[in-house]
Amino acid sequence: MQAEAAPKVWTIGALVKWATDDFRTRGIESARLDAELIVAHALRITRTQVIIDAMRPLAEEELAMLRALVKRRRAHEPIAYLRGEREFYGRVFRVDKRVLVPRPETELLVDTALGRTRHVSMSMRQLDLCTGSGCVAITAARQRPTAQVTATDLSPDALDLARENAARLGAYNVAFALGDLFAAVPEGARFDVVTANPPYIASAEIPTLQVDVRAFEPLLALDGGEDGLALVRRIVDEAPTRLVPGGVLAMEIGAGQAPDVIALFEARGFTDVRAERDLARIERVVSGVRA
Ligand SMILES: C[S@@+](CC[C@H](N)C(=O)[O-])C[C@H]1O[C@@H](n2cnc3c(N)ncnc32)[C@H](O)[C@@H]1O
């Protein structure tokens, strides 16, 4: 904060305005929203209260806390990491730099998996690869409380946070396993559905991503190899040996990857292969049935 520009008494409204202007000059598009979210988080109030209580003066310690948060956002740290949480499918997940921030489009992966396994419904056995925060596995487990869900990841740190999320959200029907894709589960284990939101960004594209993503989110969660499809290929290849006949593979993919991924599914013998579009009309989830 510049001493000459600073008001004599900092109110909530003045702080929001100052942070919004500051974020805007640094190219942060959601400047106002982020400023309000930061204040709401620091003062433990709702965004509505931030607006209603605009004239409320800030105490020195509140100001210090807010300055520290504004500094982090100014450096483009994602707002979800600052707040330590992100909502997904109506539930609040803990997030930090150990895991990818859950995206709204990933809710479509959950809907596809649940929608295509209605026949097994409550007895569903699901394997969620690349679980990260656990958002897909835990959501499916809460939607189907008698299902058995196994969530795996190569990152022990991510798995620790996923376990914490499962405990906090009461998803007692999720087991966790560490390892490289299917190697995390016993060879004989079979599933009704395999879900995955694997890293799918081509290595060369990573430096072109928004700084919020490339400088803060784990590279292991982003980098999908030379063409982005290295893990997708491995999953499609091995899934038929891990699915029961009639079992479903559902995977999130990147914009423009659907034709290649559909071809991979079909070449591996999957039937009824479909691509679902997200709210931006991007083909985001590809799924198919093991014949
Ligand atoms: C795109 S993030 C998805 C996280 C979460 N499922 C979501 O949708 O928000 C990909 C995850 O895959 C994990 N991962 C990367 N390579 C892996 C591998 N070979 N085996 C298992 N998990 C892997 C990363 O650690 C990361 O947590």
The ligand as an SDF file (V2000), in Angstrom:
LIG
                    3D

 27 29  0  0  0  0  0  0  0  0999 V2000
   -5.2330  -33.2090  -13.6390 C   0  0  0  0  0  0  0  0  0  0  0  0
   -4.8920  -33.7510  -11.9830 S   0  0  0  0  0  0  0  0  0  0  0  0
   -6.5050  -34.3300  -11.5390 C   0  0  0  0  0  0  0  0  0  0  0  0
   -6.8090  -34.2180  -10.0810 C   0  0  0  0  0  0  0  0  0  0  0  0
   -8.2800  -34.4850   -9.7230 C   0  0  0  0  0  0  0  0  0  0  0  0
   -8.7070  -35.8000  -10.1240 N   0  0  0  0  0  0  0  0  0  0  0  0
   -9.1770  -33.4310  -10.3410 C   0  0  0  0  0  0  0  0  0  0  0  0
   -9.9320  -33.7820  -11.2650 O   0  0  0  0  0  0  0  0  0  0  0  0
   -9.1560  -32.2700   -9.9230 O   0  0  0  0  0  0  0  0  0  0  0  0
   -3.9620  -35.1840  -12.3530 C   0  0  0  0  0  0  0  0  0  0  0  0
   -3.4560  -36.0180  -11.1650 C   0  0  0  0  0  0  0  0  0  0  0  0
   -2.7590  -37.1340  -11.7210 O   0  0  0  0  0  0  0  0  0  0  0  0
   -1.6760  -37.4800  -10.8930 C   0  0  0  0  0  0  0  0  0  0  0  0
   -0.7290  -38.2740  -11.7010 N   0  0  0  0  0  0  0  0  0  0  0  0
    0.1660  -37.8530  -12.6110 C   0  0  0  0  0  0  0  0  0  0  0  0
    0.8090  -38.8840  -13.1700 N   0  0  0  0  0  0  0  0  0  0  0  0
    0.3090  -40.0170  -12.6000 C   0  0  0  0  0  0  0  0  0  0  0  0
    0.5600  -41.4070  -12.7570 C   0  0  0  0  0  0  0  0  0  0  0  0
    1.4780  -41.8570  -13.6240 N   0  0  0  0  0  0  0  0  0  0  0  0
   -0.1520  -42.2780  -11.9950 N   0  0  0  0  0  0  0  0  0  0  0  0
   -1.0780  -41.8340  -11.1170 C   0  0  0  0  0  0  0  0  0  0  0  0
   -1.3730  -40.5230  -10.9290 N   0  0  0  0  0  0  0  0  0  0  0  0
   -0.6890  -39.6330  -11.6600 C   0  0  0  0  0  0  0  0  0  0  0  0
   -1.1610  -36.1300  -10.4050 C   0  0  0  0  0  0  0  0  0  0  0  0
   -0.4180  -36.2840   -9.2190 O   0  0  0  0  0  0  0  0  0  0  0  0
   -2.4600  -35.3400  -10.2390 C   0  0  0  0  0  0  0  0  0  0  0  0
   -2.9190  -35.4370   -8.9040 O   0  0  0  0  0  0  0  0  0  0  0  0
  1  2  1  0
  2  3  1  0
  2 10  1  0
  3  4  1  0
  4  5  1  0
  5  6  1  0
  5  7  1  0
  7  8  2  0
  7  9  1  0
 10 11  1  0
 11 12  1  0
 11 26  1  0
 12 13  1  0
 13 14  1  0
 13 24  1  0
 14 15  1  0
 14 23  1  0
 15 16  2  0
 16 17  1  0
 17 18  1  0
 17 23  2  0
 18 19  1  0
 18 20  2  0
 20 21  1  0
 21 22  2  0
 22 23  1  0
 24 25  1  0
 24 26  1  0
 26 27  1  0
M  CHG  2   2   1   9  -1
M  END
$$$$
